Structures are given as C-alpha cells and as structure tokens.
C-alpha cells in the first residue's frame, strides 16, 4: 500500500462542488451510450445495407463489454487511482464515438462499441467511488440514494434527444454528440476535478478471484443477478425492437420513436420509486404480486391484438410491464448487495457486471428467436421473460426457505 504523492492532482476545496456535479452528470453516461441512437437503428440498417439484427448487435456488444469492464475495473481504480483512469477513458470514448460517426463499416463500429463499453464502465465506476472517497455518514447515504434516480435520466432523455438529432442531421449526429459530450467533460474534469483516492492498494488478482468465486457459489445471490438480468432485458428488448415496430410497422417517425422511449424510460423510474416506497413490505410477497401483474398485463396485451394494434396500445402495455421491471430491478439489486455487506463494493461490481452480460446475450437471443416485426412479437418476448422470472423467483424463494431452516436448526 502506498499513499498519494505530491505530484497527484487533487481537488481544490473551492472546486469540490463543481467536481461533485460533474460526477453526478457522468453517472447516466451508460444510458446515453445505448439509448441516444435507438431511434436511428432502422436508418443505420438501411444506409449501411445491413440487417436489423446486425445493427441491434451494436447494443449487445456494448452491454457485454460494459458488464465485463465492471467486473475488474474497481480493482484497477483502487490500484491506479480514479482521476487519471476516468480522464483517459473520456478521451478514448470521445475518439471511438468520432470513428463511429465517420465510418459506415459495421465491423469497425463493433470494435468501437467494445471500446465504448470498457471506457464507460471505467468512468461510471470511478464516479461511484468518488462519493465513497469524499463523503461519509448521512451525506453519503443521501448521495447514494440519488444514484438510481440520476442514472434513470439517461434512458429517459437520450432517445428523446436522439430522435431529433436523427431527423435533423442523420444517425451520425448521435455519435458526434457523444464525442462532444465526452470532450467537454474531459476538459471540465481537467480544470475542476482531481484524485480522490487517499491510499493506493496493491493489485492482488488471486484475492479478488477468491471473493468472486465465493459470491458466485452463493446460489440465491447468483439467481438474484439472473432476476436483475431478466428485468433489464425487458427494457433492452424493447430498445432493440421498438424503433423498428414504430418506424417500419406503424410507419411513424424517429421523433415518435424517441418520445416513446422517453415515456418507457419514465416507466422504469416509476418502478424504482415504487420499489423504494415499499421497501419495508415482505420481500417475496411484493415481488409475487409484481410479477403476477406483469403476467396478467402481457396476456391482456396478446388478447388485445385481436381487436386493436396501434402506438397507444403498444406504449400502454409496455409502460405497465416496464414499471414492473423497474420494480423488480430495484428490489433485487438491494437483495444482491445485502448478501455480502462486508464486500459491498465487489458485490456491486459483480452484480452490475454479470447483469449486463446476461442482458446482452439474452436480449440478442430473444430478438433472434422473435424478430422485431410487430407488437405481437414484442408481447411474446415479454411473455418469455416474465415466465422465466417466475421460475427463477420460485427457486430463490425455496432456497431462502432452506437457508432459514438451516439457520434455525443450527
């Protein structure tokens, strides 16, 4: 272990307020990196003369690399510091965004999306650590409680902005926007921010791996992460298929697709708020009610297609299902982190990392099995994920009963 040297740039006291605002502003970057170009997916497929599946893969590739990044980046940040890693990552992210904007080669875009995922993982985890480094007690709890709410602004605002950029300037403008965003924040970081890590620790891979293995062996924890993946997968499947349904099947504009994603991003936030409000209610009872409501509404969605199919019916049913998904995610994220209170940081990185890997593979698999054709296919995709959620939740419930029984006997 070694302490920070005098050469390390530290945050000046008068700049701490601005540095904190910058940290909050960068938390939704993962949402911006995925959702801003969602309304442009059909146009990208057409202009590059590739299939919808090939364009949708750009989302999955980002999610895989973003998830993998979260698995190891925390240890890197503890060893090499937050500030320099974050600053370099912003510059690399900006360069990758620029390359995507100027190329029409789908395979080069895939490579740049891998870089996007790795750098965004470093930026977001570094900014989470910023708050733990600088604040304690009630102030830290207050800031941490704002994380999920602020993160939700990415999926809400990004498609709305992206829809207008697509209509006015073309799909490339989304990535020029991301490049400019990253460069501006890199400059602001250079001026106002600095290193917050007090002690640099030695990078010990073996110890980290042992902790990870122990966590993964805890079945209820691992299945809880699967529940998180299924919940967020409902959102991602819509993100991958919704624009094609709205722009191709319903013959509406990218702006409408952007507004629709904004509404459904708000649904996710509503689910999170409801989850926070009911946190003291019996855990499995409230989750059973939630998933039962999702099942009822997806069945109603399928039945309603015999009589009506338009944008309003699509958004109505998707909104309710996404509220339920946000509720599930909020509850199971707390559930997973609560399993290992002594290693909450590693548990958080592992939870987030594996969740995004699950989402990337599962969402891409589902859109391959049930392509982005119409509202009926979307409803079938929802049904598959809800039924899987019921099965996994039942297994977790049985495992927890067994764990409690063993504790009482011992």
C-alpha positions, -999 to 999 in steps of 0.1 A, spaced: 0 0 0 13 35 -8 -1 69 -3 -7 96 -30 24 115 -39 25 153 -40 26 152 -78 -10 138 -79 -36 164 -88 -61 168 -60 -94 186 -60 -92 222 -47 -117 229 -19 -134 257 -38 -139 233 -68 -154 204 -49 -190 214 -55 -184 216 -93 -165 183 -92 -194 166 -74 -218 179 -101 -195 165 -128 -195 132 -110 -234 131 -109 -236 142 -146 -214 113 -157 -234 86 -140 -261 84 -168 -234 80 -195 -241 43 -199 -277 51 -207 -267 78 -232 -243 55 -249 -270 30 -256 -303 49 -259 -293 81 -278 -292 62 -312 -321 39 -306 -344 59 -329 -317 57 -355 -314 19 -356 -337 14 -387 -319 42 -406 -285 28 -398 -295 -6 -411 -308 9 -443 -279 33 -450 -252 7 -442 -272 -20 -461 -271 -45 -432 -298 -64 -414 -317 -52 -383 -300 -80 -363 -265 -67 -373 -274 -32 -361 -290 -45 -329 -258 -63 -322 -241 -30 -315 -262 -27 -284 -254 -62 -272 -217 -57 -278 -217 -25 -257 -236 -43 -229 -211 -73 -229 -180 -51 -227 -197 -27 -202 -205 -57 -180 -171 -72 -182 -155 -38 -175 -174 -35 -142 -161 -69 -131 -125 -59 -129 -123 -21 -131 -129 -15 -94 -96 -32 -85 -78 -12 -112 -92 21 -99 -81 11 -63 -46 4 -76 -41 33 -101 -65 60 -89 -98 73 -101 -89 106 -118 -64 96 -145 -83 65 -154 -115 85 -158 -99 113 -177 -82 89 -202 -114 69 -206 -134 100 -215 -108 109 -242 -108 74 -256 -146 73 -255 -147 105 -275 -123 92 -301 -143 60 -305 -176 80 -309 -159 101 -336 -148 70 -355 -183 56 -355 -197 88 -368 -173 89 -398 -174 53 -408 -201 32 -424 -184 -1 -417 -205 -22 -393 -175 -43 -382 -154 -12 -373 -185 0 -353 -185 -33 -334 -149 -27 -323 -156 9 -313 -186 -3 -293 -163 -26 -273 -142 4 -265 -173 23 -256 -183 -4 -231 -149 -7 -215 -144 31 -211 -179 38 -199 -175 11 -172 -143 28 -160 -159 63 -160 -191 52 -142 -174 31 -115 -148 58 -109 -176 83 -103 -194 60 -79 -162 56 -60 -158 94 -59 -186 98 -35 -174 70 -12 -139 86 -12 -151 120 -1 -183 117 19 -194 97 50 -225 92 72 -258 107 63 -244 128 35 -230 97 17 -264 79 22 -281 109 7 -259 109 -24 -261 71 -28 -299 73 -27 -298 96 -57 -277 72 -79 -306 52 -94 -327 83 -100 -300 102 -117 -290 71 -138 -326 68 -150 -323 102 -167 -301 86 -194 -327 62 -208 -354 89 -204 -336 119 -221 -312 102 -246 -338 87 -270 -357 120 -270 -326 139 -280 -316 112 -304 -349 113 -322 -345 150 -330 -308 146 -340 -317 117 -363 -344 137 -380 -324 169 -384 -289 157 -390 -288 119 -396 -277 90 -374 -241 101 -374 -250 132 -353 -258 110 -323 -222 99 -321 -208 134 -328 -230 144 -298 -214 117 -277 -179 127 -288 -186 163 -280 -202 154 -246 -171 134 -236 -146 161 -247 -164 188 -228 -165 167 -197 -128 158 -201 -119 195 -202 -141 202 -171 -125 173 -153 -91 186 -162 -100 220 -147 -121 212 -117 -116 176 -107 -87 156 -93 -77 124 -75 -99 114 -45 -82 81 -36 -62 85 -4 -44 52 -4 -34 32 -35 -36 -6 -29 -16 -34 -45 -35 -52 -73 -40 -87 -60 -58 -108 -86 -59 -140 -66 -76 -125 -36 -102 -108 -59 -109 -140 -78 -114 -159 -45 -140 -133 -34 -158 -135 -67 -159 -174 -67 -173 -174 -31 -201 -149 -42 -210 -169 -73 -212 -201 -53 -240 -185 -33 -269 -197 -53 -295 -172 -41 -271 -143 -49 -264 -157 -84 -301 -163 -92 -309 -128 -79 -285 -114 -105 -304 -135 -131 -336 -118 -120 -319 -84 -125 -308 -95 -160 -344 -106 -169 -358 -73 -156 -335 -51 -175 -337 -74 -206 -374 -64 -209 -363 -28 -214 -334 -38 -237 -356 -60 -260 -379 -31 -264 -350 -8 -272 -338 -32 -298 -372 -38 -314 -394 -8 -306 -379 16 -332 -384 -10 -360 -420 -16 -349 -428 21 -347 -409 33 -378 -415 2 -401 -447 -15 -390 -466 16 -377 -450 39 -403 -442 67 -378 -411 89 -375 -379 86 -354 -391 115 -333 -421 94 -323 -398 65 -315 -377 89 -293 -408 101 -274 -420 65 -269 -386 55 -254 -387 86 -232 -421 75 -218 -409 40 -212 -377 53 -195 -400 72 -172 -419 39 -165 -386 23 -153 -380 52 -130 -416 49 -116 -410 13 -108 -378 22 -89 -397 48 -69 -425 23 -60 -398 -2 -50 -382 24 -27 -416 33 -12 -425 -4 -4 -391 -15 8 -404 -24 43 -431 -47 29 -425 -85 29 -399 -91 2 -412 -122 -17 -449 -112 -13 -445 -79 -30 -424 -95 -58 -450 -122 -64 -477 -95 -67 -455 -75 -91 -447 -105 -114 -483 -116 -113 -494 -82 -125 -469 -83 -153 -482 -117 -164 -518 -105 -164 -510 -75 -185 -489 -93 -210 -517 -118 -215 -541 -89 -219 -517 -74 -244 -517 -106 -265 -555 -108 -264 -560 -71 -273 -540 -76 -305 -571 -94 -319 -590 -61 -317 -565 -32 -318 -529 -26 -327 -515 9 -327 -489 31 -309 -511 38 -279 -519 2 -271 -482 -7 -276 -470 20 -252 -498 14 -227 -490 -22 -221 -452 -17 -224 -454 11 -198 -470 -12 -172 -446 -41 -179 -416 -17 -177 -429 -3 -144 -429 -39 -131 -394 -45 -145 -381 -13 -127 -397 -25 -95 -381 -60 -98 -347 -44 -105 -349 -20 -76 -357 -48 -51 -333 -75 -64 -304 -51 -66 -308 -43 -29 -313 -81 -23 -280 -90 -40 -259 -62 -23 -274 -72 11 -260 -107 7 -224 -95 12 -223 -63 33 -186 -67 41 -178 -67 4 -205 -44 -9 -181 -28 -35 -171 -60 -51 -206 -74 -48 -219 -42 -66 -194 -46 -94 -201 -83 -98 -238 -77 -97 -237 -49 -123 -212 -67 -145 -229 -101 -147 -263 -84 -151 -252 -66 -182 -236 -97 -197 -268 -116 -191 -288 -88 -207 -266 -86 -237 -268 -124 -245 -304 -129 -235 -318 -98 -254 -298 -106 -285 -310 -143 -284 -347 -133 -279 -347 -108 -308 -332 -136 -330 -359 -160 -320 -387 -134 -320 -376 -107 -346 -386 -70 -345 -417 -74 -366 -448 -61 -348 -464 -57 -314 -474 -94 -313 -437 -105 -314 -429 -79 -287 -456 -93 -265 -443 -128 -270 -408 -116 -260 -422 -101 -228 -441 -133 -220 -409 -154 -223 -390 -132 -199 -419 -130 -174 -423 -167 -173 -385 -172 -168 -387 -146 -140 -415 -166 -123 -394 -198 -124 -362 -182 -111 -381 -163 -83 -397 -195 -72 -363 -212 -70 -349 -183 -50 -378 -184 -26 -373 -222 -20 -336 -216 -14 -341 -189 11 -366 -210 30 -340 -238 31 -313 -213 43 -336 -200 71 -345 -235 81 -308 -245 83 -300 -214 104 -328 -222 129 -316 -258 133 -280 -246 139 
